[in-house]
Every structure is written in structure tokens, then in C-alpha cells.
Amino acid sequence: MTKYEEGMKLIEETFGNGKDNVISLATIAREANAEGKPRPVVRSVDAYYEDGIFYVVTHGKSNKMLQIEQNQEVSISGCMEMFTANGFGENLGWVLDPQNAEIRNKLRTAFSSWYDMANNENDKNCCILAIHLSKGTLNINHWEKLYHMDFINKTDMEDGGII
């Protein structure tokens, strides 16, 4: 097993298997700061993980989705785990769109205790955000072992992850 495969196995054990995960999601604000520089914006979201992608049910007119529409670059971190990653956000569209049926069912199962209370599926702006990971670092036992991962090329990177 390669180091990348070992890291992916650990990520799957930590975030996968149908779990409801709380992660931090950072986007870039639509307006610059006073010096004209980009400003990061971070918030916690419930996310479902599968095969290098975190999925979030949200509203298409929320700040995060408007920010992602303007700049797809995002960063995430596992709130209770030492995992950080960069990637890009993609609006998969309305949760009831037939192309979203399979992932919607998985999201409804993972978020079953609160899904219906928090989401109005009849609102066509109730959408699925896919966070595609590109590069990241999984930190095991406070620097005991680091996995610097390239999710695009499916390989490990020497000191090239996100810390």
C-alpha cells in the first residue's frame, strides 16, 4: 500500500462511512478588504465525505455559494481532526434534480436527524455543494505522521501538502 493509499484509508475511516461531519469551509469574500486584498471567510458546515469529495446541502443564494460562484477556490479543515485541504467548490444544483438522486439519498441518510428541519427541498435554491479536494495534509497524533496528499494525481507529496 502506498503512502497515498494509506492516507486515503485513514481519511475514509475518519470522515467516510456515511458520517455527518462538521468541517470548516473557507471561501474568498466577494469584496476586497480596505487595502484591496482578498479576504478569507470561514464557517462550519455539516458535510458528507465520499471519494475525495465533501458534500454539503445549502442554499444557492447563501454567501458561501455566491462567493464560490465568483471564485471556486476553497479550503477546508476537519474541526475535530488534524486534516486541512484545498480544493474547489461546485454547485451541483437543486437537490431534487434527478442527476442528484443518488447523492441526495446519501445526504438524507447521513443528516437524517436534522435534514428535514433545516432544508426546504421544494425551494429550487436548496442545492448540493460538492467540495472537490485537490491537495491536503492529514496530521496523525500531532506530527507523529504526516500524509501530504495530491488528490488530483492520487499520490503523496513530499512536504507539499497544506499545513
N, C-alpha and C positions, 0 to 999 in steps of 0.2 A: 504494500500500500504506500503510495506517495505521500509526502507531507501535505499536499493539497487535499488529497482524498481523506486523510486523517482529520484535517481541519474541517472539511465539509461534513464528515460524520459527526464531529463534535457540535457543529452548528445545528445540524438536523436534530441531534439529541436535545440540545438546549432550546431551540426555537420551534422545531417542527412537530410532527406527530399530532397535528390538529390543535395545538395550543393557542390560547389567546395571550398574546404578548403585548406588554406596554413597552414601546420604544420611543426614543426621542427622534424627532424628524426636523432637520434644519433645511430651510429654503433661503432664497435670496429675496429680500424685500423689493417691491416694485419701484420704490422711490429710494434715492440715494440719501446718505447722511449729509450733515451740514457741509462737509468737505467735498461732497460729490462722489464719495466712495460707496460701494455696495455695502448693505447692512445684512447680516445674517438674522434670521428669525427662527426660533426653535419652539417646539411644542411637543407634548407627549400624545401619542396616538395608540389605539389598540390595533394590533397587526397580526395577521396570519402569515406564516412563513412556509414556502414550498419551493424547492429547486432554485435557490439563489434570488428569490423574489419575495418581498413582503407585500401583502395586500391589505388595504385599508378601505373601509366604507366611509364615505364622506359626502359633502355637498359640493357640487360643481362650482358654486359661486363663493365658496369659503376662501379666505385669504390664501391658505396653502395652495389651493388649486389655481387661483388667479396668479400666484407667484410662479408656480410650476409651468403654467401656460406661457409665461413670459421668459422663464429660464428653467429648463428641465433639470439642471444640476441640483442634487440634494445630498445630504449626509444624514446618517442615522447612527444611533448608538443604542445598545441594549441597556435599558435602565438598571437592571439588576445583574447584568453580566458585563464583563470587560470585552465588549465587541464594538468596534466602530467601523464604518464603511462609507464609501462614496458611491454614488450611482446616479440614476436619472429616474424621474417620475413620469408616469404615463397615465393619462386618464383613459380608462377602458370603456367609459360611457355608462349609461344608465344600468342599474343593477338588474332590471328586468329585460334587458336586451337579450334575445336568445343566445347570442355568442358568449354571454356571461353566465349562462345557466350552471355550468359545472363549478366554476369558482364561487358563484353566489351560494350554492348549496353548501360548500365547504365553509364559507364565511358564516352563514346562518348557524351551522353546527358549532363552530368554534366560539361564536359570540352569542350562543343561544340564551344565556341568562339575561341579556340586555338588548339584543338586536332589535326586536320589535318596538321597544320603548324608545330607542334612540334614532331610529331610521324610519322615514316615510317613503316606502318603495314606490308609491304612486306618484311621487314628485320626480319628474324626469331629470332633475338635477341631483338626485340621490345616485351617486356614482361609485365606481371602484377605482381606487388609485393603486397602480402597480409600481412598486419601488424596485427597479432592477439594479442589483448590486454590480459594481464594476471592480473596485478594489477595497480591501478591508484588512483589518488585523483582529485576530482573536487572541486575547491575552489570558493564559491559563495560570491560575494560582499566583497572581501578582508578579508577573515577569518570569515565572519558572519556565514557561514555554510560550513562544510567540509563533503564531501562524500568520504570515503576511501572504494574503491571497489575491490572485488576479482571477476574478470570476468570469471575465470575458474569455481569456485564453485558457482557463481551467488549469492553472498552475500556481505553484508557490513562488514568492518573490523574496529575494534576499534583501532584508531591510528596506523593502519598498512599499510597505503597507501604510495604513493610516493609524497613527498613534495620537 
